[in-house]
């Protein structure tokens, strides 16, 4: 009861949406190719283990779940509690993703009335088969874990270890700067499931890039929480409804009209936010630590898998020119030897 379980998955091509049928067979949910692909990979793996534990009357509590480089790493604790295992439905959801714009809508499987431990079936919150913003078709992904990905106290205790005094006591750890930045980014991240990528939002409408801090600061001034994702600095991770996010994009498009928008119906919708709306810039929050470090070298990443001797291509034969070049000195010596033999016979 309360044992620690460490999980690592390098199955990123499947978790990244390349093979949704294989992903569903292995993890019990389908992945989508969207801007939040790395977070969804984390939530799919966590959902797979949480579902297996719930069937045995156990609850999985995530301590720290991170998407690092080209794999995902999860640290969870498993508790024996058939009563708390019933919370699994309220922490499971599916996502409806638009194929034209970046609108998405999450739908949970259950609801809990806090304090009374009363469980009920969740109400439908998704709009239907068409996107309310652009009229595009919606595709379904999941189910996945929609609850928190980390425990705030555990992350804070890990950060307390990342001090210069402890570095000398742990000589085997060499990535202190990267670990500190990752933990700090997770500490400042909120618990909302999935996120928007601001460059993708602007690219879909062909409008100029909205300043990231300005977009986040305006959402905060409207009363919504917003943060980054620990893997993506350009993320808009917020609890604001989908139409509020696109209302800000429509307002930005009015002030900076695009030359040609591929989705005119989206920009033609009426803005529901109160006017006039003032853009606010997000202040500097959190600690000044490098949270998103670049790759150590260019073209860094997984290389092609090693091949055995039987799979290696056969060596190509040497070019004929090289062979003739080697035989040329021998051919040059032959006339001289023949001349010497003829002179002896004449004597």
Secondary structure, 3 states (H helix, E strand, C coil): CCEEEEEEECCHHHHCCCCHHHHHHHHCCECCCCCCHHHHHHHHHHHHHHHHHHHCCEEEEEEEEEEECCEEEEEEEEEECHHHHHHHHHHEEEEEEECCCCCEEEEECEEEECCCCEEEECCCCCCCCECCCCCCEEEEEEEEECCCCECHHHHHHHHHHCCHHHHCCCCCCCCHHHHHHHHHHHHCCCCCCCCEEHHHHHHHHCCCCCCHHHHHHHHHHCCCCEEEECCEEEEEEECCCHHHHHHHHHHHHHHCCCCCCCCHHHHCCCCCCCCCCCCCCCCCCCCCCCCCCCCCCCCCCCCCCCCCHHHCCCCCCCCHHHHHHHHHHHHHHHHHHHHHHHHHHHC
